[in-house]
Amino acid sequence: MNRLVIKNGHLLDPSNQLNRQADLYIDNGRVVAIDHSPNGFIADQTIDAKGLTAIPGIVDLCARLREPGLEYKATIQSETIAAAMSGITTLCCPPDTDPVIDEPAVVELIHHKATSAGHSNVVMLGALTTGLKGELLSEMHALQIAGCVGLSNGRQPIPNTLVLKRAYAYAANCGLTVFIEPDDHWLSAGGCAHNGTIASRLGLKGIPVSAETVALARALEIVAETGVKAHFGRLSSAASVAMIRRAKNDGMNITADVSAHQLYLNEHDISSFNSACHVLPPLRTQRDQQALQQGLADGTLDAICSDHQPHDTDAKEAPFASTEPGISALATLLPLATRLADQGIVDICTVIKAITSSPATILGMNTGTLSVGSNADICIFDRDSSWQLDEATIHSSGKNSPFIGWNFQTRVKHTIIGGVIIHSHTE
Amino acid sequence: MVNKASRPTDSMIGRDNWNIQLDCNGKLKHFLTIEGLSTELLISILDTAESFANINAKSVKKVPLLRGKTIANLFFEASTRTRNTFELAAKRLSADVLNVNISASATSKGETLMDTLHNLQAMQCDMFVVRHNASGATHYIANRVAPGISVINAGDGSHAHPTQAMLDMFTIRRNKGDNFGQLRVAIVGDVLHSRVARSQIHALNILNTGNIRVIAPRTLTPIGIEDMGVEVFHDFDEGIRDADVIIMLRLQKERMQGALLPSEQEYYQMYGLSRERLRLAKPDAIVMHPGPINRGVEIESSVADGPQSVILDQVTNGISVRMAVMSMVLGREPETDKGEKS
């Protein structure tokens, strides 16, 4: 039962240095063979992937599903469907839901909703401190038992450095990775744009690069001292890339990611008060943008995430600073990532690794690979199918994307999760 | 490295179009910011204002240019001078004026802002004069009003205050003549939070001013301000030297709370315009201030009231300049809206 073969496709799996045409055999939710049919394998379903590319299902390190708490913006159901249609088979949800993911009941609620929705897998980061208030340690072990794959305080500050140190130490004690979005709350407070010439001209309150680097430097010191496994997410500046590069060269066991929009947009994109480009951390200079691309190309940055933040229409309908930050980004993660390769900025294997095996490894999951025996989460796409992003092609409930009107070449044709075809694109 | 050619232009990405203040004939449709306007357009505003100044000097100060038009003054932020001069300007042009005062707290949400506007649109107003505490608020409104309605920015956050800048240019031209290329203009004070300074800097640049200086403490200097075409000074005595025009900016009391400055006394010592300091400027330098003045904080009383001060002239000139802008915006042929790009 449930035997699937993907024939004639171009398999691209950086975790196995696979980059050639081959057939892929799936049985009972797992990859069972590549190239040659196992003995007695009779396919129940066949996908002819001629001219298409098959990669491991995309693993997104940061996506807000808005449930529980902000169901008027989006739900686990709506966003996991949207993710599946975008080739994303695993979503990692940060703890800043309402209620916060700081106790097992919330983990169970989200897990239950995601399972019954039956689309992309959802994994969670537990809160590092109770209520994300930065004061008391959460019950990290209990959260781990409930299924959290890591811990984070989101963008909420932990003002007391001693609390930060003890939180990291305790996380290390549980063997959990801490996911850090470096932000010095005081330097960024009230800001909505990069502290540069564009914000100065527009009269918008700026967020300096130091808001990121000060927090990053502080976290790096504590990570080094406590020995906790750390992942730094959503970096926005050249200075941060340089700091991560230095720390890695010094032998620190850390990883880092960048959101896809930071690789394509910069401060100039807000110059017409375009609230679709209101994001945190803010879009910085063209130099920062290029340094982020370079950091991805040379491996300083391990992963690309969507930093998906779906919003209702009203959230973006106000003067710039009063709008809510964030981009609805599931639909553009793969198209933007592959475009980096199309433009010759980063090679295709590095790009695919950054959205599959690297994030899977960071989350400690047996996915993001086509190895025999691994979960059969697979994304099959056409690299030569021109389409335009509009509200109809954004399947998320949130239509807030600055990429509306952009033309893309990469289109998802099939998404397979646990050996089951969850989505197939039809013209 | 990014192939910029393959991406749409900014105006295609969002619905908010930057250059919405001009219609398809290059005439002013809205007046939101000085940035991006031509030298010719600024000069024609100044010339039109000059013709209204003559009317304002007469005993009967009314012209029928905007008879039958309705103008709504929408002030989401407190104002006395600006609102009053806009009201007077509209009345002297024979327009009907509706004053709507909305406390900022009641309209902190975008929906309420648009609801307010939709209600006023239903009353068939022709023009909104808007002041709002959020930068970009008037662009936001202008992008969303019905096609026949014009928006004039009476100050948005720290972004722009274009009519103030034009009345300042008018005052400079009346006192110093129309060769801005010979002038050294110093703008002094809290540039960081000042929409007036930003609009003045654009206007002075567009009018080809010889030397534009910004004098401010480092904590109140916007990053990268020199890219807007100014020379930055942190030492007042150095910056004021040989200036023809000195524009003082108002210092808000709350700047002390944000740890931007230690005290008013210290600010006055370092950045207050005293009689002594004024001597470092050209002997015939004029002193300006958009008001309201904090005597003894940014300016000495005897300077504010002294012979070089043109502060009250600025208020008077504000009426003529606002008449000019309103008449240019509303006096266009209505047909020019047709076939305009959306």
Interface residues (C-beta under 8 A of the other chain):
Chain A: N195 G196 T197 A199 S200 R201 L202 G203 L204 G206 P208 Y264 H268 D269 S271 S272 F273 N274 S275 A276 C277 Q289 Q290 Q293 D314 E317 A318 P319 F320 A321 S322 T323 Q343 I345 P402 F403 I404 G405 W406 N407
Chain B: M1 V2 N3 S6 R7 P8 D10 S11 M12 I13 G14 D16 N17 W18 E35 S108 K109 G110 E111 L113 M114 H132 A134 S135 G136 A137 H139 Y140 D156 G157 S158 H159 A160 R195 R198 P222 I223 G224 I225 D227 M228
